[in-house]
Amino acid sequence: MSTIYDKFGVRPIINVSGASTRVGGALMPAEVIESMREAATESVSMSELQGAASRYISEVTGAEAGYVTSGASAGLTLGTAAIIAGCDLGKIESLPRTDGFKNQLIISREHRNGYDHAARLAGAILVEVGMNEITANAGVRRTEAWEYEAAINDSTVGIYYSQGPDSHPPLEDVINVAKKNNLPIIVDAAGELPPKENLRRFIDMGADLVAFSGGKSLRGPQSTGILCGKKHLITSVALQNLDMDEFFEIWNPPSDLIPKDTLPGIPRHGIGRGFKVSKENVIGLLTALKLFVEDAYVSTYGEQRQFLEYISSSIDDETINTKIHEPIEGSPILTISINLNLHKKSAFDISNELKNGSPGIFVQEVGLEQGVITIHPLNLNEERTKLVTERILKVIQ
C-alpha cells in the first residue's frame, strides 16, 4: 500500500521504539488528527488560542497558567528565559546575553544530560553540585539537598531539576531549598506521563514551572509540549514566544495570559520566536491532553499486551529469552534477551538488520550492549505485529 512518504522517496518504518523523536514519536489517534484537520480550515488569533490553552492546562494541572510549546525542550528554553528575564522588556531584548544580571541555574551533576542544552540556549549558566558516589564506586551517597543551598550566590536565578524514576535528591527536598531561598525551580518532566497524576503532582509539590512532552504518551503532535506553572512566568513565556509585530495601542492579548496594563510597551520578537506553535498543533495537543485526562488510552494497554504476547510466543529459540514487563501504569514492554555466548548474532547485529530491512523496524536501543532488544507496543496494530514477528524470526536465524 502506497503512502504519502512514498511520493517523496521516504520509506515508512515500523516504530517499536515507543515515542522516540528519531522515529517520529507516537502515532496520533484519529480524534487528534481530525481536530488538526478542522483547525487548519479556520484562522484564529494565536494569543487568544494560547490564552484558551492556558485556561485548560491550568484546569487539568492545577497550575496558575499553562502554555503549548513546540516540544518539551522548547518549553525548558522558554521557561528558563522567563526565569532569567521575567517581564523586564530590556532583559527580554538582551537574551541570550545575560551579562550583568542573575543568570545561574543550579543543577545536580546527576541531572546533566543533552537536553539541558535547552536551558543554556536561553543564556543560563549551569552550576553543578553533588555527585553520585555509588555510580563512581566510591561510596554510598548521591547528591544531597544541602549542596544546592551551599551553591546559592548573588548570581543564582533558579534551580533546574530533571525528573525521572530514580532522580535524586527527592524533588520535595530541592523544592524546600528553592522556597527557603525564594528561588524558582523548573522541572524537566518530559517523559513523566503516565501516570496521569503527574500532571498535578509536581505543581502540587511547589514547582514553579514543569515541562511535559506532547508527543509521547499524550499522543499529540510530536512537535508539541506543555509548560505549566506560575502565572507571571507563563506571561513572560508568551511575551517571548508570540508574534509581536503589532501596535501597542491596539494590541489586545487575553488579560489572564498577558496583563497588558502592567507593561510599559510591547517587546520585540523574543528569543522564543523560533519556537512558534501552529494553530493546528495547539488544537491537536489540547485534544490529545483531553483524551489522556479522560483515560481514553487506558483501554489500549490490554491490546498492546496481546501484541507482545503474539511476538513472544512466536519466538522459539533456546539462545533467546523473552519477557513482558508490566508497568504500574501505561504500556507494557517486551524484552528479547540474546545469550551472547550461544547466539551467533549480537543484539546490535539483530537491531541493525531489522532497521535496514524491509520493512524497516526500529527497536528501542536501551540495553543493546547487554544483549537486550526492547519492543515497545505503542504504535503496533495487528498487521504491524505480524510483520514485526516475521522479520524478527527471519533475522534471528
RARA-V236190 format. One record per backbone hydrogen bond with DSSP energy under -1.0 kcal/mol. NH is the residue of the N-H (numbers start at 1). CO is the residue of the C=O. E is the energy in kcal/mol with one decimal. If there is no record, write none. Layout:
# RARA-V236190
nh=<NH,NH>
co=<CO,CO>
e=<E,E>
This chain:
# RARA-V236190
nh=<8,9,10,14,16,23,24,25,26,33,34,35,36,37,38,39,40,41,42,49,50,51,52,53,54,55,56,57,58,59,60,61,62,65,67,69,71,75,76,77,78,79,80,81,82,83,84,85,86,88,92,93,94,95,97,101,103,104,105,106,107,109,111,112,116,117,118,120,121,123,124,125,127,129,133,136,137,138,139,147,148,149,150,152,156,157,158,159,160,161,163,167,174,175,176,177,178,179,180,181,182,183,186,187,188,189,189,192,198,199,200,201,204,205,207,208,209,210,211,212,213,214,219,220,224,225,226,227,228,229,230,234,235,236,237,238,239,240,242,246,251,257,258,260,262,263,272,273,275,276,282,283,284,285,286,287,288,289,290,291,292,293,294,295,296,300,301,304,305,306,307,308,309,310,311,312,313,314,315,320,321,323,325,333,334,335,336,337,338,339,340,342,343,350,351,352,353,354,355,356,361,362,364,368,370,371,372,373,374,375,376,380,385,386,387,388,389,390,391,392,393,394,395,396>
co=<5,6,5,360,362,20,21,20,215,29,30,31,32,33,34,35,36,38,39,45,46,47,48,49,50,51,52,53,54,55,56,57,58,229,227,225,69,71,72,73,74,75,76,77,78,79,80,81,82,85,88,89,90,91,94,98,155,155,125,158,127,129,108,109,113,114,115,116,117,120,119,103,105,107,141,132,134,133,133,144,145,145,146,149,153,104,104,184,106,186,188,164,170,171,172,173,174,175,176,177,179,178,159,209,161,187,211,189,195,196,197,197,200,201,202,185,185,228,187,226,190,224,216,214,221,69,212,67,210,65,208,230,231,232,233,234,235,236,238,244,248,254,254,258,259,260,240,270,272,273,278,279,280,281,282,283,284,285,286,287,288,289,290,292,291,297,298,300,301,302,303,304,305,306,307,308,309,310,312,317,337,335,333,325,375,323,373,321,371,319,338,339,339,346,347,348,349,350,351,352,354,14,374,365,367,368,367,336,364,334,16,377,381,382,383,384,385,386,387,388,389,390,391,392>
e=<-1.4,-1.6,-2.4,-3.1,-2.0,-1.2,-2.2,-2.6,-1.9,-2.1,-2.7,-1.9,-1.9,-2.2,-2.5,-2.2,-1.6,-1.4,-1.2,-2.3,-2.7,-1.8,-2.2,-2.4,-2.5,-1.8,-2.0,-3.0,-2.5,-1.7,-2.0,-1.9,-2.1,-1.6,-1.9,-2.1,-1.5,-1.7,-1.9,-2.0,-2.9,-2.7,-2.3,-2.5,-2.1,-2.1,-2.4,-2.7,-2.2,-2.1,-2.6,-2.0,-1.3,-1.8,-2.1,-1.6,-1.2,-2.5,-2.3,-2.1,-2.5,-2.6,-1.4,-1.2,-1.7,-1.1,-2.0,-1.6,-2.1,-1.6,-1.5,-2.7,-2.8,-1.7,-2.1,-1.6,-1.4,-3.2,-1.0,-1.6,-1.1,-1.3,-2.3,-1.2,-1.5,-3.2,-1.3,-2.1,-2.7,-2.7,-2.1,-1.5,-1.6,-2.8,-1.9,-1.5,-2.4,-3.0,-2.4,-1.6,-1.4,-3.0,-2.6,-2.6,-3.0,-1.0,-2.0,-1.9,-1.6,-2.0,-1.3,-2.0,-3.1,-1.6,-2.4,-1.5,-1.6,-2.4,-2.5,-2.8,-1.6,-2.5,-1.6,-2.3,-1.1,-2.0,-2.4,-2.4,-2.3,-2.3,-2.4,-2.1,-2.4,-1.4,-2.1,-2.5,-2.3,-1.7,-2.6,-2.2,-1.1,-1.6,-3.1,-1.4,-2.0,-2.1,-1.5,-2.0,-2.2,-1.0,-2.2,-2.2,-2.5,-2.7,-2.4,-2.4,-2.4,-2.7,-2.1,-2.2,-2.5,-2.7,-2.0,-1.6,-2.8,-1.6,-1.3,-2.3,-1.7,-1.7,-1.8,-1.9,-2.6,-2.1,-1.9,-2.9,-2.8,-1.1,-1.0,-1.9,-2.2,-1.9,-3.2,-1.8,-2.5,-2.8,-3.1,-3.4,-3.6,-2.9,-1.2,-1.5,-3.1,-2.3,-2.7,-2.6,-2.3,-2.5,-2.4,-2.0,-2.6,-2.1,-2.2,-1.9,-1.1,-1.7,-2.5,-2.7,-1.3,-3.4,-2.9,-2.1,-2.5,-2.0,-2.0,-2.8,-2.3,-2.4,-2.3,-2.6,-2.5,-1.8,-2.3,-2.4>
